[in-house]
């Protein structure tokens, strides 16, 4: 358990240094004020492969994949290259382009049902 908290705190500190919380006063942010999904998504978006690997040390792959689909995939073209890499490298997609397209379509279909 200490290892998990230690890794989460390290990732949080690195995200602070990268200004991932640019819209917040950094002094008001606390380690436990962000959800696991937010930590995962921000790490994937702002940090490097070594830090992303740390996510897989503390979270199950399906939780990481879920956070990626929830926060990063909907950004479409803006994060297309990054998401294409994640789909291929981390989530084993043999056809990342069509996989991303299907995830985006599913996301937008869910929005239209609300």
Phi and psi in degrees as a GROMACS rama.xvg file:
@    title "Ramachandran Plot"
@    xaxis  label "Phi"
@    yaxis  label "Psi"
@TYPE xy
-62.3096  -35.6117  UNK-2
-62.8331  -42.2479  UNK-3
-63.2502  -48.4615  UNK-4
-63.3869  -40.5908  UNK-5
-60.7367  -44.4132  UNK-6
-66.6954  -43.5052  UNK-7
-59.816  -43.6428  UNK-8
-64.4392  -40.7241  UNK-9
-61.87  -46.6547  UNK-10
-61.9335  -41.991  UNK-11
-60.2343  -44.8239  UNK-12
-63.7708  -40.3516  UNK-13
-65.6629  -37.6128  UNK-14
-66.0416  -37.3685  UNK-15
-60.7123  -44.5071  UNK-16
-64.4052  -31.8061  UNK-17
-83.8007  1.02648  UNK-18
59.8933  35.625  UNK-19
-66.4721  -23.1934  UNK-20
-103.596  47.1306  UNK-21
-57.9063  -27.0035  UNK-22
-90.5586  2.85338  UNK-23
-115.138  154.026  UNK-24
-73.469  114.361  UNK-25
-55.2561  -29.3496  UNK-26
-71.003  -20.7783  UNK-27
-88.9754  -12.7009  UNK-28
-80.9858  138.25  UNK-29
-122.384  151.503  UNK-30
-51.7963  -42.066  UNK-31
-89.783  11.1633  UNK-32
-90.0929  -6.16468  UNK-33
-114.834  148.893  UNK-34
-77.4499  165.253  UNK-35
-59.7657  -41.5963  UNK-36
-61.0438  -41.1775  UNK-37
-65.7164  -42.5244  UNK-38
-60.1155  -44.2193  UNK-39
-62.371  -51.7995  UNK-40
-63.249  -43.0715  UNK-41
-67.3503  -36.8813  UNK-42
-63.1575  -46.0446  UNK-43
-64.628  -32.6917  UNK-44
-80.8968  -39.571  UNK-45
-110.083  -19.3047  UNK-46
-107.578  -178.428  UNK-47
-99.8063  178.846  UNK-48
-58.0749  -38.1993  UNK-49
-61.7117  -40.3841  UNK-50
-73.7782  -37.1551  UNK-51
-62.4756  -38.6565  UNK-52
-59.4679  -35.0161  UNK-53
-61.0538  -33.1593  UNK-54
-58.6976  -41.1566  UNK-55
-71.4013  -14.82  UNK-56
-80.0284  -21.8346  UNK-57
-119.595  -15.1169  UNK-58
-124.58  150.4  UNK-59
-69.1115  150.398  UNK-60
-55.6074  -40.0159  UNK-61
-66.7044  -29.6413  UNK-62
-70.1906  -40.4619  UNK-63
-65.2688  -45.0712  UNK-64
-61.0447  -41.5409  UNK-65
-62.9233  -45.121  UNK-66
-64.1363  -40.793  UNK-67
-60.0878  -46.9608  UNK-68
-65.4238  -35.7471  UNK-69
-74.4705  -40.8222  UNK-70
-105.932  -35.2405  UNK-71
-100.786  -41.8251  UNK-72
-58.2197  -41.2239  UNK-73
-61.9146  -13.3113  UNK-74
-77.3153  -2.97121  UNK-75
52.4305  -124.925  UNK-76
-59.7003  -32.6979  UNK-77
-58.5176  -40.0541  UNK-78
-114.611  24.0017  UNK-79
-56.4104  -50.1699  UNK-80
-63.6712  -42.6051  UNK-81
-63.9715  -46.5723  UNK-82
-65.3282  -35.1705  UNK-83
-62.6436  -43.1077  UNK-84
-62.3705  -47.9339  UNK-85
-59.0321  -44.632  UNK-86
-58.4337  -43.0298  UNK-87
-76.1691  -53.8789  UNK-88
-74.4689  -48.0943  UNK-89
-93.0714  -29.9469  UNK-90
-115.555  10.0776  UNK-91
68.0606  22.9529  UNK-92
-73.1598  126.577  UNK-93
-80.5621  -22.1653  UNK-94
-129.968  76.9412  UNK-95
-60.9769  -32.3404  UNK-96
-63.5512  -50.8765  UNK-97
-69.9275  -33.1596  UNK-98
-62.4859  -47.4095  UNK-99
-62.0679  -42.2645  UNK-100
-59.4887  -42.837  UNK-101
-67.1239  -38.3645  UNK-102
-65.4148  -42.0566  UNK-103
-64.4906  -43.5655  UNK-104
-61.4064  -44.5444  UNK-105
-60.6462  -42.5299  UNK-106
-61.1501  -48.7221  UNK-107
-68.7031  -32.3349  UNK-108
-65.5093  -39.446  UNK-109
-65.1129  -37.7724  UNK-110
-63.586  -40.3279  UNK-111
-69.7823  -19.6397  UNK-112
-82.8461  -14.4331  UNK-113
